[in-house]
């Protein structure tokens, strides 16, 4: 798990981590803390030799010819090591200069490590054109003066990239901000007492320095946007170290006779740290890849990264100290050094509220960031073939279309033939894209989407022939008879029993939270066939005719007043032997196939409550678009939505590249469900007294929000509660110990 997705990014990250393990040792970090004078770290020449200073720079300037994504990968790893020295200030400066298209003669020295640089991100100098009429820089450039602070790494810099306010340059006579490159020798640099003890900050003063035109950067340059990306990448490294360190400590530190990682409070804290880290990584990755995007989209992505990543680094550093307890608060432990680094990054990257405001501005203006998957050029022949086939499907009426889709494997293309197309990840994505483009609607399998893979893997030929084709045509509606009143998320704790009788089984028990039970012709049911077997054994998987004698379906009214769910009572329901799927007493394996079935898919933002577009509509209708508090919260929620959609996209891209999606899918589900509740709750609060009213979905925008709110409470319960998901993340992904006695 890291910012990078591809195998190349993983290899780069491993290389930089290896470098850090060899050269950025605990001793070198502490040496930077104790140093009385500013010098480049001893590892600087090796870092330069490995090309890490020029990852993002053109080869013509001595760089590696990659981009910001690769630089972000390196920064994350060096942030994990809390690397001292001028790496971040220097690569930020070279990225600014390279992106400006000016002063390229300065880049070779920055790429080979012979020069270092720093960028001032706060304040502005005063500037005036030199030797040219007002509003025209001409050949004389600018004369600049003033003081800026704090400037990260200025004490080790040979070059300084500084903001200047130029009077009268705008067409209307107003001052405009420009950026200039100044030799550090022409400035006065004074050390300040900085929070980060491993990397210093300074005051930079210039007095009447003349900057020639070649070092005045174009007005389109955006150093603060680049800083949000690069500072965010390093912040992810800081947060990653904090998560790893907290988890490692929680595994071994014992209190009350057992590791503290067994305590649910600690486990959930560590899981939450990982959730936040994955959100930040996704945001920084997107901002790094948005370099060539539409300006509004790029600004959107950069603002999300600026709003999320520094805050996440601070939160994870704080939680790491909390997990360690008293030892984490000592000077000897490195936790406070990372905390100081995180706080400094957040301070210099700009206020989170400012980034949220930038996001809110664009959301209210209708800006959206596409989440589609861009495939390599070698996928085009496959796309042409699929597009032709899909065009044929699009020309059919619905019954013929569904029959053709089922027969051709288009409904579940990831499954083996004849039920699917044995499609790999790339083909699956192309099929989805082309069907969406041609407006070919998917066959509504619903619960059937879980049933089909189980029958393909475990069903008999007779079962497959009887059920699969009809299900794939959408002719059979299924329901799932898994959950029980006494079991909840613990499906293996079920009490429904099946007793052997002549020709089959008699099933008795109660199931609950069963969607579609009143509409379904068939249900998948797990029941205990060997009460003496261990918990996850002695369970069998059945196909149940929902019209069979002994089935009583009772609607369950929810807090909305609707009755989507049902409880199902089975009183000696007969199930023939030929409706048992898989071996008797081994139904848990079949059920796991049902529950774990995943396919490569494009991102979705389905929610039971409100979403950000609906929230924007509500804000506009209430006339609250100019309220700064509303805009701040709207910006924060838009950042959250962007992050969880990115998590889905990243999971897909990881599968396409052949790498393990890791925690991404688990984290995305948790983030998406909680986000839906947060959006809905905020929208409801905006209603004021009108929130006391409710009505149907067709009673108007405002009253719908009361129903959104009621419906949204199910989002963090259905499909596994938030608390269970946090346990899964803590135990299966982070490797924290399970509680041997959860009572």
GIBELQUI-V454487 format. One record per backbone hydrogen bond with DSSP energy under -0.5 kcal/mol. CO is the residue of the C=O (numbers start at 1). NH is the residue of the N-H. Records with the same first field share a line. If there is no record, write none. Layout:
CO = NH + NH
This chain:
6 = 10
7 = 11
8 = 12
9 = 13
10 = 14
11 = 15
12 = 16
13 = 17
14 = 18
15 = 19
16 = 20
17 = 21
18 = 22
19 = 23 + 24
20 = 24
23 = 25
25 = 29
26 = 30
27 = 31
28 = 32
29 = 33
30 = 34
31 = 35
37 = 39
41 = 44
43 = 47
44 = 48
45 = 49
46 = 50
47 = 52
48 = 51
51 = 54
52 = 55
54 = 57 + 64 + 65
55 = 66
57 = 65
58 = 61 + 63
59 = 62
67 = 71
68 = 72
69 = 73
70 = 74
71 = 75
72 = 76
73 = 77
74 = 78
75 = 79
76 = 80
77 = 81
78 = 83
79 = 82
86 = 90
87 = 91
88 = 92
89 = 93
90 = 94
91 = 95
92 = 96
93 = 97
94 = 98
95 = 99
96 = 100
97 = 101 + 102
98 = 101
103 = 106
104 = 107 + 108
106 = 110
107 = 111
108 = 112
109 = 113 + 114 + 115
116 = 158 + 159
118 = 161
119 = 121
125 = 165
126 = 145
127 = 167
128 = 143
133 = 136
137 = 140 + 141
138 = 141
139 = 213
141 = 130
142 = 144 + 211
143 = 128
144 = 209
145 = 126
146 = 206
148 = 204
150 = 152
151 = 154 + 202
153 = 156
154 = 157
158 = 184
159 = 118
160 = 162 + 182
161 = 120
162 = 180
163 = 125
164 = 166 + 178
165 = 127 + 167
166 = 169 + 176
170 = 173
173 = 168
174 = 170
176 = 166
178 = 164
179 = 217
180 = 162 + 182
182 = 160
183 = 186
184 = 187
187 = 189
188 = 190 + 205
190 = 203
192 = 194
195 = 197
198 = 85
200 = 153
201 = 192
202 = 151
203 = 190 + 205
204 = 148
205 = 188
206 = 146
209 = 144 + 211
210 = 212
211 = 142
212 = 215
213 = 216
215 = 181 + 217
217 = 179
218 = 221
222 = 226
223 = 227
224 = 228
225 = 229
226 = 230
227 = 231 + 232
228 = 232
229 = 233
230 = 234
231 = 235
232 = 236
233 = 237
234 = 238
235 = 239
236 = 240
237 = 241
238 = 242
239 = 243
240 = 244
241 = 245
242 = 246
243 = 247
244 = 248
245 = 249
246 = 250
247 = 251
248 = 252
249 = 252 + 253
250 = 261
253 = 260
255 = 258
258 = 255
259 = 262
260 = 263
263 = 267
264 = 268
265 = 269
266 = 270
267 = 271
268 = 272
269 = 273
270 = 274
271 = 275
272 = 276
273 = 277
274 = 278
275 = 279
276 = 280
277 = 281
278 = 282
279 = 283
280 = 284
281 = 285
282 = 286
283 = 287
284 = 288
285 = 289
286 = 290
287 = 290
288 = 291
290 = 293
294 = 298
295 = 299
296 = 300
297 = 301
298 = 302
299 = 303
300 = 304
301 = 305
302 = 306
303 = 307
304 = 308
305 = 309
308 = 312
309 = 313
310 = 314
311 = 315
312 = 316
313 = 317
314 = 318
315 = 319
316 = 320
317 = 321
318 = 322
319 = 323
320 = 324
321 = 325
324 = 327
325 = 328 + 329
326 = 329
327 = 330
333 = 336
334 = 337 + 338
335 = 339
336 = 340
337 = 341
338 = 342
339 = 343
340 = 344
341 = 345
342 = 346
343 = 347
344 = 348
345 = 349
346 = 350
347 = 350
351 = 354 + 355
352 = 356
353 = 357
354 = 358
355 = 359
356 = 360
357 = 361
358 = 362
359 = 363
360 = 364
361 = 365
362 = 367
363 = 366
368 = 370
373 = 375
376 = 379
377 = 380
379 = 383
380 = 384
381 = 385
382 = 386
383 = 387
384 = 388
385 = 389
386 = 390
387 = 391
388 = 392
389 = 393
390 = 394
391 = 395
393 = 396
397 = 401
398 = 402
399 = 403
400 = 404
401 = 405
402 = 406
403 = 407
404 = 408
405 = 410 + 411
406 = 409
410 = 413
412 = 415
413 = 421 + 423
415 = 422
416 = 419 + 420
419 = 412
424 = 428
425 = 429
426 = 430
427 = 431
428 = 432
429 = 433
430 = 434
431 = 435
432 = 436
433 = 437
434 = 438
435 = 440
436 = 439
439 = 441
443 = 445
445 = 448
446 = 449
447 = 450 + 451
448 = 452
449 = 453
450 = 454
451 = 455
452 = 456
453 = 457
454 = 458 + 459
455 = 459
458 = 582
460 = 464
461 = 465
462 = 466
463 = 467 + 468
464 = 468 + 469
467 = 471
468 = 472
469 = 473
470 = 475 + 476
471 = 474
477 = 521 + 522
479 = 481 + 524
480 = 482
481 = 526
483 = 512
484 = 487 + 488
487 = 490
489 = 491
490 = 493
491 = 494
496 = 528
497 = 508
499 = 506
501 = 504
503 = 577
504 = 501
505 = 507 + 575
506 = 499
507 = 573
508 = 497
509 = 570
511 = 568
513 = 515
514 = 517
516 = 519 + 520
521 = 546
522 = 479
523 = 544
524 = 481
525 = 542
527 = 529 + 540
528 = 498
530 = 533
534 = 537
538 = 529 + 530
539 = 587 + 588
540 = 527 + 542
541 = 581
542 = 525 + 544
544 = 523 + 546
545 = 548
548 = 551
550 = 552 + 571
552 = 554 + 569
554 = 567
555 = 557
556 = 565
558 = 561
562 = 558
564 = 516
565 = 556
566 = 514
567 = 554
568 = 511
569 = 552 + 571
570 = 509 + 572
573 = 507
575 = 505
576 = 579
577 = 580
579 = 543 + 581
580 = 582
581 = 541
583 = 586
585 = 538 + 539
586 = 589 + 590
587 = 591
588 = 592
589 = 593
590 = 594
591 = 595
592 = 596
593 = 597
611 = 615
612 = 616
613 = 617
614 = 618
615 = 619
616 = 620
617 = 621
618 = 622
619 = 624
620 = 623
624 = 627
626 = 628
627 = 631
628 = 632
629 = 633
630 = 634
631 = 635
632 = 636
633 = 637
634 = 638
635 = 639
636 = 640
637 = 641
638 = 642
639 = 643
640 = 644
641 = 645
642 = 646
643 = 647
644 = 648
645 = 649
646 = 650
647 = 651
648 = 652
649 = 653
650 = 654
651 = 655
652 = 656
653 = 657
654 = 658 + 659
655 = 658
661 = 664
663 = 667
664 = 668
665 = 669
666 = 670
667 = 671
668 = 672
669 = 673
670 = 674
671 = 675
672 = 676
673 = 677
674 = 678
675 = 679
676 = 680
677 = 681
678 = 682
679 = 683
680 = 684
681 = 685
682 = 686
683 = 687
684 = 687
685 = 688
687 = 690
688 = 691
689 = 692
690 = 693
696 = 699
700 = 704
701 = 705
702 = 705
703 = 706 + 707
704 = 708
705 = 709
706 = 710
707 = 711
708 = 712
709 = 713
710 = 713
711 = 714
712 = 715
714 = 717 + 718
716 = 722
717 = 720
721 = 725
722 = 726
723 = 727
724 = 728
725 = 729
726 = 730
727 = 731
728 = 732 + 733
729 = 733 + 734
730 = 736
738 = 740
739 = 742
